[in-house]
Each structure stands twice: as structure tokens, then as C-alpha cells.
């Protein structure tokens, strides 16, 4: 079982049981930032929120979890007691029907075999960068904590599971009492006990270590993209490879710009005369202010496209999006003498006579 049916993941994350996938995602992001240990939050609360999100964001796991909570399995309040099923609770070897139940529920009770570690745990870190940094690319240093091997540790075979890493458990189900295998609680499924100076160490013989890592965030990166750093996750004993670190990048919104695909959208005030007669306007840009030519006869609401000034990787042959200018009309309250002459001249050409 990938979840604890006794926990109310909806309450932990702060969403309703009818919450959409998008609502769950947005709430998780907000809560993760709020309770992140690097921002003074509780590590236990952060892990609990992450656990809830891993279940509720996965449609299959969420359905299985809801089935347990609503009484689809086991006894207890709101549940069904199948203790008398099959003549007083017949004994089943879960390993014999694991494939059947696995096909029905995507794995029942954690599967017919306890999962053994194949590498150290992967880690995930979230950071936020500015809109301009996402456009230009940036280097950022982050700190995070990972588990590393404790020096001077000795390995011994776990006597509770005889080194198998698995123990047999009984589960009450609609088919009766069934036997399933789970990770050994003494060794955490490793089959090994780790000691130092005669004392048993918890956490698989690992200890927490704070790390500093410089990220090279590429230009043009999109919000919620991941950067993978191989072997920067948790270490593991038994000759297993070190896990990886995944850094999720969130791009802050900007009051100046908007991103649509790889195009960079910006608004700028343009005078009515420039729209009619043509002109030039200076607009903000992450690389610095840039001048944009306004073609004569530009219509209200018409967009002006400047090729190659949008998002994309740096490089001579890299493909980039475009800069899209949305002109907003600036109408002056008073006209200068020159502007007034121009107004009258335009009026004459359009109507054939002068008008005040």
C-alpha cells in the first residue's frame, strides 16, 4: 500500500474531497512554499503535505485511497467486516493471487512482494525565479539536506527478517484473511542493520547533511520545469547508486510582460498620430529597452510582431519566439500648435473641408 488509509490526506492538504486536479496542484504549491523547511517551516509538516499530494495528484492512487476510506476494505467505522467470509475467515496466501488483485487495484497492500531499494532516494527541491531571469537564464545557489553514509558504520544481517527485508502480515479483505509481505519494520526492507560503536543506527545508517549546489538555469525555461542533478540525492548502502535531485522551477508573474508559448507579449502606449502616420516607440524588454517601429495605418487592436525577440535558448542558431507588442492608445487632453495644425490637415483630407 502506497498510503496510510488512517490519514485524511484531504484535510492535510486543505482541499475538499471533490477538489479537481488543478485545485490540488495549486493548493500543494501554496502549502509547500508556506511550510518549506528552508523558509522556517516544519520538516514533518512539509513531508506530510508532500505525502498527501503524491496520493491525491495520482488518479489511480487517489481512487484506491478513496475506496479504502469509504469502506471498500477492512472493518471499522463506515467499513465492511468480512471476517466471516468463506467460512469464518479462510486463510489465503496473498502471493498466489497478487497478480489478480494487482490488475484490479494497481497493487493491493503494497503488492505480493515488498519493494527493495534499487538506489538512494530521489529528492525534490522547489525554487522561484523572476520573469526576467527565466528569459535570460541565471545561476542560483540553493541549500538542501540529503542523507549520506555515516562514517565508521558496520553492516549486519537483520535477525527479524533473516536478511530478506520482508515480513509476512495478515490483511482483512473481502476475500477473507489474506497474507501479504511487507517491508521489515526493523531494517526498513534493506535486510541489514547498521551499527556504529555497538549502537544500532536509525535511518538505514545514514545521517543528514546540508549541501550547497549552484544551479545553471537555462534561458527560456518554462514555469514548473524540472532540472535533474544526477547523484545529488540520498546515498545508500549495499553498493546501491546515489539518488538524484530534481529541482522544480517556478517563474514569478510579471506586471510588464506575459508569456504565450515562446512569444513575449508587452503593452506600450502609442499616440494616435503614430498609429495613423507611423512612428517609433520604446518598449520594455528583459534585455533592456528596445525600439519598435509602428507601421503607418496601424489599426486599433492590431498586434505588432518583432521576430526573434521572444523566449528561447541562447546561441547563434537557437530558435526563439517573437516579441508581440500590444499598442494602447494615448490620447492627449491638450494638443500643441503643431499637433492642432496636423489635426486640421488630417480632418480636411478625410472630409474635404476644415472643421473645428
C-alpha positions in Angstrom: 0.0 0.0 0.0 1.4 3.4 -1.0 -0.6 5.3 1.5 -1.9 5.3 5.1 -5.7 4.8 5.0 -5.9 6.2 8.5 -4.7 9.6 7.3 -7.1 12.2 5.9 -5.0 13.5 3.0 -7.7 15.9 2.0 -7.6 17.7 5.4 -3.8 17.5 5.5 -3.6 19.3 2.1 -6.6 21.6 2.8 -8.8 20.7 -0.1 -12.3 19.2 -0.4 -12.9 15.6 -1.4 -14.3 16.9 -4.7 -11.3 19.0 -5.5 -10.1 19.0 -9.1 -6.5 18.0 -10.1 -5.8 21.7 -10.8 -7.1 22.8 -7.3 -5.0 20.1 -5.7 -1.9 21.2 -7.6 -2.4 24.9 -6.8 -3.0 24.2 -3.1 0.0 22.0 -2.8 2.3 24.7 -4.3 1.0 27.2 -1.8 1.3 24.9 1.2 4.7 23.6 0.1 6.1 27.1 0.0 4.5 28.0 3.3 5.8 25.0 5.2 9.1 24.5 3.4 11.9 23.9 6.0 14.2 26.3 4.2 11.7 29.0 5.0 11.4 28.1 8.6 8.6 25.6 8.2 8.3 22.2 9.9 10.0 19.4 8.1 7.4 16.9 9.4 4.5 19.1 8.1 6.2 19.5 4.8 6.7 15.8 4.4 3.1 15.2 5.3 1.9 17.7 2.7 4.1 16.1 0.1 2.8 12.6 1.0 -0.8 13.8 0.6 0.0 15.4 -2.7 1.7 12.2 -4.1 -1.5 10.3 -3.4 -4.2 12.9 -4.4 -2.4 14.0 -7.6 -2.2 10.5 -8.9 -5.6 9.5 -10.2 -5.1 5.7 -9.7 -3.7 6.1 -6.1 -6.5 8.6 -5.3 -9.2 6.2 -6.4 -7.7 3.4 -4.4 -7.3 5.6 -1.3 -10.9 6.8 -1.6 -12.0 3.2 -1.9 -10.3 2.4 1.4 -11.7 5.4 3.2 -15.2 4.8 2.1 -15.3 1.3 3.5 -14.3 -0.7 0.4 -11.9 -2.8 2.5 -11.5 -3.7 6.2 -13.6 -3.2 9.2 -14.0 -0.1 11.3 -16.3 2.9 11.2 -18.1 3.1 7.9 -16.4 -0.1 6.6 -17.4 -3.7 5.9 -16.4 -6.6 8.1 -15.8 -9.7 6.0 -14.4 -11.7 8.9 -16.9 -14.4 8.3 -16.4 -14.6 4.6 -15.6 -18.0 3.2 -16.4 -19.9 6.4 -15.0 -18.0 9.3 -12.2 -16.2 7.6 -10.4 -18.6 5.3 -6.6 -18.2 5.0 -5.2 -17.1 1.7 -1.6 -16.7 0.6 -1.6 -13.3 -0.9 1.4 -14.2 -3.1 -0.8 -16.7 -5.0 -3.4 -14.1 -6.1 -1.2 -11.0 -6.2 -1.4 -10.7 -10.0 -5.2 -10.8 -9.9 -5.6 -8.1 -7.3 -2.8 -6.1 -8.7 -4.6 -5.9 -12.0 -7.8 -4.8 -10.2 -6.4 -2.2 -7.9 -2.9 -1.4 -9.2 -1.3 -3.3 -6.3 -3.0 -4.5 -3.1 -1.4 -3.9 0.3 1.9 -2.9 -1.3 2.0 -5.9 -3.7 2.8 -9.5 -3.2 6.4 -8.7 -2.8 7.9 -5.9 -0.7 9.8 -3.4 -2.9 13.5 -3.5 -2.4 15.6 -0.4 -2.8 17.5 -0.2 -6.1 19.1 3.2 -5.3 19.2 6.0 -2.8 16.0 8.1 -2.6 15.5 10.9 -5.1 14.9 14.4 -3.7 12.9 17.3 -4.9 13.5 21.0 -4.3 11.4 24.0 -5.3 12.7 27.5 -6.1 11.2 30.6 -7.7 12.9 32.9 -10.2 11.8 36.2 -11.7 10.3 36.5 -15.2 13.4 38.3 -16.4 15.7 35.5 -15.0 13.6 32.9 -16.9 14.1 34.9 -20.1 17.9 35.5 -19.7 18.9 32.4 -17.8 20.5 32.6 -14.4 22.8 30.9 -11.9 21.4 30.3 -8.5 22.8 28.7 -5.3 20.5 26.6 -3.3 20.9 24.8 0.0 19.2 21.5 0.7 19.5 18.5 3.1 20.2 14.9 2.0 21.1 11.7 3.7 24.7 10.5 3.4 26.5 7.4 4.7 27.6 7.7 8.3 31.3 7.1 8.6 32.5 4.1 10.6 29.3 2.1 10.1 29.2 -1.7 10.1 26.5 -3.8 8.4 24.9 -6.8 10.0 22.1 -9.1 8.7 18.7 -8.3 10.2 17.6 -11.1 12.5 13.9 -10.0 12.4 13.6 -10.9 8.7 16.7 -13.1 8.3 18.1 -10.6 5.8 15.2 -10.9 3.4 13.9 -7.4 4.1 10.3 -8.8 4.2 7.9 -10.0 6.8 4.5 -11.6 6.5 1.4 -9.7 7.5 -2.3 -10.6 7.6 -4.8 -8.4 5.9 -8.6 -8.5 6.3 -10.3 -8.1 2.9 -13.5 -9.0 1.1 -11.9 -12.4 0.3 -11.2 -13.2 3.9 -7.9 -13.1 5.9 -5.1 -12.8 3.4 -1.3 -13.0 3.9 0.9 -10.4 2.3 4.5 -9.4 2.5 5.6 -6.0 3.7 8.9 -4.3 4.3 10.6 -5.4 7.6 10.0 -2.7 10.2 13.3 -3.3 11.9 15.5 -2.8 8.9 13.2 -0.8 6.6 13.3 -3.5 3.9 17.0 -3.5 3.5 17.7 -6.8 5.2 20.6 -5.1 7.1 21.1 -3.5 10.5 23.6 -0.7 10.7 25.7 -0.1 13.8 28.4 2.3 15.0 30.4 1.8 18.1 28.0 -1.1 19.0 24.9 1.1 18.8 22.1 0.5 16.2 21.7 3.5 13.9 18.3 4.5 12.6 17.6 5.8 9.1 19.4 3.0 7.4 22.8 4.1 8.8 22.5 7.5 7.1 22.8 10.9 8.5 21.5 14.3 7.3 24.0 16.6 5.6 23.4 20.2 4.4 24.6 20.7 0.8 25.1 23.9 -1.3 24.6 23.5 -5.0 24.9 26.0 -7.8 22.2 25.7 -10.5 22.7 26.8 -14.1 19.1 27.6 -15.1 18.9 27.9 -18.9 17.4 30.8 -20.8 13.8 30.3 -21.8 12.9 27.9 -19.1 9.2 27.4 -18.5 7.5 27.5 -15.2 7.2 24.2 -13.4 10.0 22.7 -15.4 12.4 20.3 -13.7 16.2 20.3 -13.7 17.8 16.9 -12.8 21.1 16.7 -11.0 22.4 13.1 -11.1 23.6 11.5 -7.8 22.8 14.6 -5.7 20.1 12.8 -3.8 20.3 10.4 -0.9 23.1 7.9 -0.6 22.5 4.2 0.1 24.5 1.3 1.4 24.8 -2.1 -0.2 26.6 -0.8 -3.2 23.5 0.9 -4.5 23.8 4.1 -6.5 23.0 7.5 -5.1 19.6 9.0 -5.8 19.1 12.1 -7.9 18.0 15.7 -7.1 15.1 17.2 -9.0 14.8 21.0 -8.9 11.4 22.3 -9.9 11.5 25.9 -11.2 8.6 28.3 -10.7 8.6 31.5 -12.7 7.1 34.5 -11.0 4.5 36.5 -12.9 5.4 40.0 -14.2 3.5 43.2 -14.3 5.3 44.2 -17.5 5.3 41.0 -19.6 3.3 37.9 -20.4 4.5 34.7 -21.9 2.4 32.8 -24.5 4.3 29.8 -25.8 7.8 31.2 -26.7 6.4 34.6 -27.5 6.9 37.6 -25.2 3.9 39.9 -25.0 4.3 43.5 -23.9 2.0 46.6 -23.8 3.1 50.1 -24.6 1.4 53.5 -25.1 1.3 54.7 -28.6 -0.1 58.0 -29.8 -3.0 58.2 -32.2 -0.8 60.1 -34.6 1.9 57.3 -34.6 -0.8 54.8 -35.4 -2.0 56.8 -38.3 1.2 58.2 -39.7 3.7 55.7 -38.4 6.4 56.2 -35.9 8.6 54.6 -33.3 8.1 53.7 -29.6 10.4 52.4 -26.9 9.2 49.4 -25.1 10.5 47.4 -22.1 12.3 44.2 -22.7 14.3 41.8 -20.3 17.5 42.6 -22.3 16.9 46.3 -22.0 14.5 48.8 -23.6 14.1 48.2 -27.3 12.7 50.5 -30.1 9.8 49.2 -32.2 8.6 50.7 -35.4 4.9 51.5 -35.7 3.7 51.0 -39.3 1.5 53.8 -40.6 -2.1 52.9 -40.7 -1.9 50.5 -37.7 -5.4 49.7 -36.6 -6.7 49.8 -33.1 -6.2 46.3 -31.5 -3.6 45.3 -34.2 -0.6 43.5 -32.8 3.0 44.3 -33.9 5.4 41.3 -34.2 9.1 41.6 -33.9 10.8 38.3 -34.9 13.4 36.6 -32.7 12.9 38.8 -29.6 10.9 36.2 -27.6 11.9 33.3 -25.4 14.5 30.7 -26.4 17.9 29.3 -25.6 21.0 31.5 -26.1 23.1 30.7 -29.1 23.7 31.8 -32.7 21.4 29.1 -34.2 18.9 28.7 -31.4 15.3 29.2 -32.3 13.5 32.0 -30.4 9.9 33.2 -30.2 8.8 36.7 -31.1 8.1 39.9 -29.3 4.4 40.9 -29.6 3.6 44.5 -29.0 0.0 45.4 -28.0 -0.3 49.1 -28.6 -2.5 51.0 -26.1 -3.7 54.4 -27.5 -2.6 57.5 -25.7 -4.9 60.5 -26.4 -3.6 63.8 -25.0 -6.0 66.1 -23.3 -4.4 69.2 -25.0 -2.8 69.5 -28.4 0.3 71.6 -29.2 0.1 74.1 -32.1 1.8 71.7 -34.4 -0.5 68.9 -33.4 -3.5 71.1 -33.9 -2.4 72.0 -37.4 -1.8 68.3 -38.1 -5.3 67.5 -36.8 -6.9 70.1 -39.0 -4.9 68.9 -42.0 -6.0 65.3 -41.4 -9.6 66.4 -41.0 -9.5 68.3 -44.2 -8.1 65.3 -46.1 -10.7 63.0 -44.7 -13.8 65.3 -45.0 -12.8 67.7 -47.8 -13.2 70.8 -45.5 -11.7 72.3 -42.4 -13.6 71.6 -39.2 -13.1 72.9 -35.6 
